[in-house]
Amino acid sequence: MQAEGQPRSDAGSTAHPGTHAAAIADHAPPHTEPAAAASLLPAIVAGFLAVLVSFSGPLAIFYQAAEAGQVSATMFASWVWGISIGAGVAGIYLSWRLKAPVITAWSAPGTALLITLFPGLSVNEAVGAYLVAATILLAIGMSGWMERVSGWVPPGVASGMMAGILVPFGMNAFKGVATMPLLVLGMIGAYLVFKRSSPRYCVALLLASGTLIAWLSGATRFTGLDLQFVVPVFIEPAWSWSAIFSLALPLVLVTLTGQYLPGMTVLKQSGYDTPVRPVIVTSSLASLAVAFTGGITIAIAAITAAMCTGREAHEDPRRRYVAGLANGAFYLLAGLFGGSIVMLFAALPKELVAALAGLALLGPILANLGAMLAAQDHREASLITFVATASGMSFLGLGAAFWGVVIGIAACRILHGPAAGRAADKQAKT
């Protein structure tokens, strides 16, 4: 009997982009114990590199959110502890149970959304919004209604909202030229080189290059760096309607459309029939647990997942789940020493962090702009959503992400009719 979440065999199944992985598994030669142990090294390295990429780009966005919220280093270390422990525990459990490389992480689009709401939104209200979002996602996961709920918002409108949230950060990557031209222009040049020569590790190499340039130019403050354990801080949640509508509901939407849908697609294209229900339920429970320490929503990874699901992680698809276990273990280690990570980011120039975050988001920005323009039956409504969200508008205490979706859905119905977006949505699900 086939284990839940393992790669399919070719016998009795229809063609699928990931069936080549199952074929390799069926015809793989038997492993001796020493050879099998040695062959796991690529999977362990893949898990480590996925964590490294996450802490290079997305964590830079999280650091900007902490600065926007004017929180202390101790509080930010607690945030890092929350997202790391939550992602680590969820990833290890899911990878072991499903025997598939399930890579979990925190919501990078949600973190970008958080920056736009601080400091008007308090940290306590943010935690309350995290809890609401996790509860909604848990209900969606248990009900099995992910596709149905995602279908309420036309795909072009959802992509327009995500692009609108992310594009200001892409623009911020270039603003530092005015104050630190050597550093920022050097990072832009390094990004172009690494994107061409080593796209998979581009963000990690970019962080190393930017740090080296900053160190050579004397712009860093690497003094007193040492290993520091994190003591998580309990944050009492507070609830407000503005936080629910401006943060919780958009967070649910960007998590479903920006992480669960593409993340599950990566697994399916690699040949894994991984059920979505345990992934959402486990990640949502982890989100509920770590929200009290400031950890934002935990979900399946969309960007770093491909690093652990392909042949680079392991030739045998049945052993790639080790990459998920390793990824979770390295997340746990990073969470324990989150204080050192905070000190590292504090030692870097703000221009470096902004450039790193913005350049790391160029890929997601491009993907969402492409999806927005590809929505032929409701393209103008998608564009309206993008412009409204990117404007940073605020009305009745509610942020631009909420109003962007509301205005976009209204524009879609008025300009394109009630059926707009349904055909593209059905095609995306199949």
N, C-alpha and C positions, 0 to 999 in steps of 0.2 A: 504494500500500500504506500502510495507516494506521500511523503511528509508535507505538511502544509507550508506553502511558500517556497518549496524547492523547485528547481528548473524542470520544465516539462520534458518528457521524452518525445521523440518524433513520432513514435508509433501511435496511430489513432488520433492524431491532432492535426489541425490545419496549419498552414504555413504562417509563420510569425517572425518578425524581425529578430527575435531572440532565440529562435530554435537552433541556430548554429552552436550556441552555448550548451544546449542540452545534448546535441550530438557529440560534442567534445567530451561531455561527462560520460555518455554511454560507452564511448570507445577508448576512454583513458586507460592507460596501462596500470596494473595494480602497483601500489606504492609499498615499498618496505618502510618500516618504522623510522629509521634514521633519515631516509630520503624524504619521507613525508614531512618530518619535522623541519628539515632544511627548506623544503618547498614552500613552507608557510611564511618565510621571510618577506616575499613580495607583498603578501596580504597585510602583514604587520606594518610594513613601510607605507603602503597605500593608506592605511588607517591613520598613521602619524601625519602624513602629508595633508590629508583632508582636514585634520585639526589645525595644522600649521596655516593652511590657506584661510580657514575660518577666523583664526586669531590675527591674521594679517589684514584682511579687508573688512569683514563685517564687524569685528570688534572695534575697529577704528570708528565706525559709525556709532557704536554703542558708547564709546568714549566721548564722542561729540554730544550725544544725548545727555550724558552725565554733566558735561560742561554747561549745556543749555539749561539743565535743571538746577545748576549751582549746588551740586551735592558734594559731600566731602569724599576724600580718598577712601576712607573706611567704608562709606556707603557704596561707592562704586565697586570696591573689592567684594562686597556682599552681592552686588548684582552679578559680577563675574562668577562668583561661587555658585549662584543660583542657576545661571544659564549653563554652566559647565557640568555641574552635578546632574541637573535635569536631563541634559542631552546625553550624558554618559550613561546614566542608569537606564533611560528609555532605550538607547541604542543597543546596549549589551543585552537587555532582556529580549527585545524584539529579534535581534540577530540570532540569539541562541534558540529562541522558541520557534521561529519561522525557518531557521537554517538558510537565511538569505542575508546579504549585506545591507541591512536597513540602517542607513546613516541618518541620525537625527541632529538637529541644531536649533538655534533660536531664530526667530523671525527677523531677518534683515530688513525686509520692507516695512515691517511693523516698527522696527527701531528707527528707521528714517522718518516714519510718521510721528513717532514720539518726539523727535527733535522739533518738529513744527509746532508742537503744543506747549512745550516748556518755554518760559517759566510760568505761563498762565495756568497751567495744570500743575497741581501739587503732586509730589511723589506718592502721597497716600491715595490720592484719587487715581493715579496711574495703577497702583497695586489693585485697587478696587476694580478698575477696568480690566486688568489682567484676569482677575477671578471670574468676572462676567464672561469674558471672551472664552476662557477655558471651559466654563460650564456649558456655554452654547455649543462649542466644538465637541464636548463630551456627549451632549445630547444628540448632535448630528451623527457622531460616530456610532453610538449605540443603536440609533434608529436606521442606519444604513442609507440616509438621505443625502449623502454628500453631493452626488450629481444633481439631485433635484434642487437643493438649496443653491448650488452654484449656478444652476440654470435660470434662477430668478433675475440675475443680472446679465445682460447681453455680454458676450465675451469681449467685444471691442470696447465697451464701456468699462469693464473691469481692467482691461489692459491700459486704457486711457488714464484711469485713476492711478494705477501703479506707476506708469510713466510720469505722471504729474507729480507724484510723491518723490520720485527718485531724481528727476532731471535737475532740480536746484542743486543737489549735491554734486552732480557731474559738473555743473557750472562752477561750483566753489573750488573745484580742483585747479582751476586756472587763475583764480583771483590772487593767489599768493605770489604770482610773478611780480606784483608791484612792490612787495616787501622783501622777498627772498628769491630773486630771479634765478640765481645759479641753482638753487635746490630744486625749485619747481620745474624749471626747464630741463634740468638733468633728469628728473623723475619722468617727465613726459617722454623724453628721448629713450630712457630705459624701458618704459612701458611699450613703446613701439618696437624696440628690438626684441624684448622678451615675448611680446605677443606674436611676433613672427617666428621666432626660433623655438620657444618653449611655452606655448599658450597654456598648457595645463598647470604650470607652476609660476605663471606670470606674476600673480599677486605676491606670492612669497618672495620671489626674486626682487620684485619692486620694493618691498619693505626693506630688504637687505641693502639694496642700492641706495635708497633714500637715506637710510640710517648711516651708511658709509659717507655719503656726500655731506650730510649734516655734521658728522664727526670731524671730517677733514676741514670743514669750514668753521669749526668751533661753535656750532649752533646747538650742540647737545650738552646735557648736564648729567653725564653718566658717573655720578659720584654717590657713594653710599648704597649702591644696588646690592641687595642680598636676598636670600630666600626667606619669604615671609608667609606663614600660614594665615589663612583667612578665618576669622571668627564671624560667621554670618550674623547679620543684624535683622531682628524681627521688625517689620514695618507694618504698622496698624493700617488696615485698608479703610478707605473712605469712599463713599459712593455719591455720585452726582449725575444728573441727567446729561449734562454737557460732556462728562467723561465717557459715559456709556455710548452716546451717539457720535462723539468726535474720535474716540479711541477704540472702545471695545468692538463696536459693530464693524468699522473699517478694518480692524485687526483680524476679525473673523474672516472677512472677505479676502483680504490679501493673503491670509494663511491658506485658505482653501484654493484660491486661484493661482497664487504665486509659489506655493510650496507643495501642497498635497497632490494637486493635479499633475504638475510636471515631475514631482518626485516619484509618484507611482508609475508614471510613464517611463521614467528611466529604468525602473526595476522590470517592467514588462518588456521593454525593448531589449533587455539583457537576458530574457528568458525566464523570469521568475513570476509565477502566478501567485503573487503575494496578496492576500486579502487586505482590503483597506480598513476594515472595521477594527481589528486589534491594533493597527498602527495609530489610528486616530484616538482610540480609547486610551491606550497606554501613554501616548504623548500628552493627551489632555490631563490625565491624572498626574503626570510629572509636572505639567504646567501649574496645576492647582497647588502642588506641594511647594514648588520653589517661588511662587508668586510673592509669598510673604517675605522673602529676602530681596525682592526687587527683580527677580528673574522674569523676563518677558516670555511670551508664548513659545513653547517647545513644539516642533513639528518635524516631519521628515524633510531632509535636506534636498534642495533642488539643484544647487550649483556644484557642491562637492560630492554628491552621490555618485556621479559618473566615474570618479577616481577610484571607487571601490567596487564597482559592479562589472567592469570590463576585464579583458584578458590581462591587462597590466597588473591587476591585483592577484590573479592566479589563473593558470591555464584551465584548471578544473573548476567549473561553476559551483560544484557541490562544496568546495572549500573556501569560496570567497566570503562566506559569512564570517570567517576569521577576521577579515578586514573590518567588519562591523564591530566585532568584539574588541579589536585593537583600538579602533576609533573611540569607542566608549571608554576604554581604560585610559587613554591619553587625555580625554576630556576630564576624567576624574582627577588625574594628576594636576592638570592645569587649574582645576577648581580649587584644589587644596593650596596651591601656591599662587592664587590669584592676586595676592598683595604685591608680589614681585612683578606681575604683569602690569598692574596699575602704575607702579613706580617707573617701569619701562616707558609706558606711554606718556607719563608726566614729564619724562626727560626729553621727549622729542618735541621739536618745534610744532606749533599749531599748524603752520603751513604744510608740514610734512603729513600730519594726520589728515588734514583736509584733502590734500592731493591724493593720498593713498585711498581714502574712502571714495572720493569721486571717480578716480580711474578704475577702481575695482567694480564700480557700479555701471560702467559703460556697457558691459555685456548685457546685464538685465535691462538697462534703458533701451538698448537697441532691440532686444527681443520683444519688449512690450510695445515700442513704437511700431515695429514690424507687424505685430499682431493687431494693433489698432488700425493701421492702414490696410491690412488684409481683410478687415470686416467690411466687405463691399456693400452689404445691404443696410449697414448703419454706420458708415464711416464718418459722416458729419457729426452725428451724435457723439461718437467716440472722441472726435477732435474737440468738441465742446467740453466733454468731460475732462480731457487732458488740460486744456487751457484753464478751466475753472479750478482744477486741483492745483496746478502749478502756480496759480495766481496768489495762493496763500490767503484767500479770502476768509473772513470770519463774520458770522451773522448769528444773532441770538445765542451767542456763546458757543456755537458749534463750528468746527474747523472745516478747512477746505476739502479734505477727503470725503467727508459726509456730504457736503453740498455738491461736490463734483459728481458723485454717484446719483444723487437725487435729480440734479439738473440733467445729467446725461440720460437717465432712464426716461424722464419726461420728454427730452428732445427726441429720443429714440421712438417713443410712441407717437409723438406728434408729427415728426418729419418722415418717419419710415414705416409707420404702422405697427400694430401689436405683434405681428409675426416676425418682425425684424430680429435677427440674431439667433433664431431658433434653429435654422438649418445649419449654420456654422457651429452652433453649440452641440448639435447631435453628431455632426461630423467629427468634432474634436473628441467626443466621448468614445466613438468607435475606433 
